[in-house]
Amino acid sequence: MLENFGLVLGLVLLIGLALRGVNILFATLLCSAVVALTNGLSVAESLSSFYASGPLGAFTFAGKFFLLFCAGALFGRVMGESHGAASIAAAMTRLMGERRVLWVVVLASALLTYGGVVVFVVIFTIYPLGLRLLKQANLPKRLLCGAAALGAGTFTMTALPGSPSIHNVIAASSLGTDLFAGAGMGLFAAALMLGLGMWYLEHQRGVAIARGEGFEAGPKDQLVDIDDHDLPHWFIAVAPLLLVLATILLPRLAGLVWTPETMPEWLQFAKANPIIWPSFALLLGSIVNVILLPKAIPAPLQTFGQGVDDAIMPLLNTAAVIGFGAVVTKTAGFAYFIGWFSDSSLPPLVSLFTSVSVVAGITASASGGLQIFMETLAPVYLNQGMDPEVLHRIVVIASGGIDSLPHSGAVIAMLTIMGLKHRDAYKDIAVVTVIIPVAAALSLVAYASFL
């Protein structure tokens, strides 16, 4: 009983501290110690091993994604200081009008994510462009969070069939399905998420205008008021962004031309390194940006250094929450939870949705929750005769709901990058990444129950 209470206490305390704006590094260490003490774990081992350096530890995560975060932040800094993002934003505004800025951010984020770009990279890439769009439309930055979260962290991440997201890949490799499993269900859920998400964001845009909410730049936002005539041509400005996307997609497109045996070694390297290769693409895009717009960035090495500095806090904040999740997975309370669902008398689809949702919520990670679920609970449902394709699509979509609670690493990284607090923007993030995806998953559960 104490184990379960301690697990819940640690989780609730972490969420409460995150909402109050307490430093997330301190908050995760404190809450990890609470979980360890109430579950009979060694505090020393929990903090130094499970939290820090274990397979799911904070520094394991930070080491794995260090280059990606640095390259992403560097590219965002260069796009901002070169006014490339401002040029692209101005062109999009002329084409679609100021009323459609949220659509632009959502669709641009979705395109990058569906192309295989990691969510963290999407945030870094979209931020300078979205910042300029919202400034021109005089909308609050909280809506940029909601729009980027909808485009990058919902329907393209879990629902659209064929998505190369890590979540889709984990399910396919574990269940023996393919990335298009449950295609019809996925398309229905994707349409539901996009439709409801855009309705909510457009409603909030109207609310913001009625309340007189306007754009306010953060202390680290690189925004300079310049005339559109002084901006670089949009075609030149968009070239580095297109280069980044094309470079990231190249290994996937190469598979249409070469077999694994005949593919050139450098493409084999690119395909086998899903973290290093996008990092290289972002660095290449930054260098090309400097070459195309040398006058806009007179001191490129200094700018690159500032970009790397921008990556440190988002990386550490995200890693800290991952470390907390690693401690949780070692507890007796978590083991009890896994055992309870293995023997649950709930209807199979309801049990399926609930179990993966809770695991993803506790670990604050859709991919982390999926990995744990596939290793511990997926065989139970397969042995009950559940269709692997139905299991695949429902479990992937369900993992992308409650994972976005306030202590989620992705949420914290987004807020840190954009210079906002939970009280500023989390409500919008929660609606589009928690409430709406959960509603979509439950709709699929209801539909599948009558098949």
JOFEN-V810381 format. One line per field, one symbol per residue. phi: phi as a letter, one per 30 degrees, with the letter a starting at -180 (. if undefined). psi: psi as a letter, one per 40 degrees, with the letter a starting at -180 (. if undefined). burial: 1 if it has 16 or more other ideal C-beta (glycine too) atoms within 10 Angstrom, else 0. A space follows every 10 residues. Layout:
phi->???
psi->???
burial->???
This chain:
phi->.ddddddddd dddddddddd ideddddddd ddddddddci cdddddddce ddbdecdddd ddddcedddd dddddddddd ddiddddddd dddddcjddc dddedddddd dddddjdded deddddeddd eddddddhcd deddeddddd dcbbdddbcd diddddddde ddddciccdc eheddddddd dddddddddd dddddddddd didbdbdddc dcbbdbdedc dddedddded ddddddddde edddddccde dcdeeddddd ddbdcddddd dddddddded ddbdddbdbd dddddddded dddedddddd dddedddedc dddddddddd ddcdcdeedd deeddddddd dddhaddddd eddddcceed ddddjddedd eedddddddc cddcdecddd ddddddddib ceddbdeddd ddccdddddd dddddddddc d
psi->dddddddddd ddddddddde eihddddddd dddddddeef ihddddddcd ddeideiddd ddddeddddd dddddddddd deeddddddd dddddeidee dddddddddd ddddeehidd dddddddddd ddddddefii dddddddddd ddecdddddh ieheiddddd ddddeeaiee hfdddddddd dddddddddd dddddddddd eehahhiide hghhhiidde iiiddddedd dddddddded ddddeediid dehidddddd degedddddd dddddddddd ddgdddgdgd dddddddddd dddddddddd ddddddddee iddddddddd ddeieihddd dddddddddd ddefhddddd dddddddddd dddeehhddd dddddddddf cedfidehdd dddddddefi idddeddddd ddecdddddd ddddddddde .
burial->0011011001 1011101100 0001101111 1111110110 1000011001 1101011111 1100111111 1111111111 1111111111 1110000001 1111111111 0111111111 1111111111 1111111011 1111111111 1111111111 1011111111 1101101011 1100110111 0111011101 1001100100 0010100000 1110000000 1101001111 1011101100 1001000000 0010001001 1001001111 1111111111 0110011001 0011011001 1011111111 1111111111 1111001100 1001000110 1111111111 1111111111 1111011101 1000011111 1111111111 1111111111 1111111101 0101110111 1111011101 1101101100 0
